[in-house]
């Protein structure tokens, strides 16, 4: 008998949830950037795992947006946090991912504002998870960045919270601790038939995945210059007779002053973003991609209900 179920990956922004999801699946299904709040909606990633005894398990990892305290006037932020908690409530198991170095830096009085926010958000998530009937897993991530003598005290500190059923130490970026976590996830799933084909890595519409790839390249290229208030939308997807695909996308920014930042001198920045995104799309699709990017100013796209529907987010929360 096989096993299959859902495991929600939750935590504060930039804890490494998407990197962990990719590591468990064994390929890239969630975008990863330096920016906090990169993930904006639930992504269902399909990991084919095994228990220690070799029993096959299909674990649908629900990669969720970071959970933080959004400004009441920020509709997008509120929708993202709502999506994260919805993912948790709809899953068989919750995995709480914590940025271990940020927690320790803050405890030592060495962290900055971002570490303080990370710790506050982590405590808020733990408080919310304590109300669940089933205890979640805890993943203390980025352990390759902390001294070995701080590991056991850190585990003891989180054990005292009495929130978690199991605690795992991982470095999602280099694979440390992933095998032990994958076995535990497989064991925790209920018995039953697989929910997806075994060769499917993610449950996300192609148009949305293509937009996510370009948004990742946009953030990576302009993470210092461009505010969070930008989005990418796939406007056209055309299958060509020779097997290639033609994709047209619009990058929306909220200010006229942001448009030249995205375009760059002589259009060089957007050309570089497009070239990088096209390579990833071709690897993902296994065929040639003709990608065309356009930049438009839409000041109030964050108040456009259609944009939320397209991302699977609720507009009024």
Secondary structure, DSSP 4 states (H G I P E B T S, - for coil): --EEEEEEEEESTTSSHHHHHHHHHTS--S---SSTT---S-EEEEEEEE-TT--EEEEEEEE-PPP----TT-HHHHHHHHHHHHHHHTSSEEEEEEEHHHHHHHHTT---HHHHHHHHHHHHHHHHHTTSSSPEEEEEE-GGGS-GGGHHHHHHHHHTTT-EEEEEE-BTTTTBTHHHHHHHHHHHSPB---SS-TT--EE--HHHHHHHHHHHHHHHHSTTTS-S-EEEEEEEEEE-TTS-EEEEEEEEESSHHHHHHHH-GGGHHHHHHHHHHHHHHHHHHTS-EEEEEEEEE-TTGGG-HHHHHHHT--S--
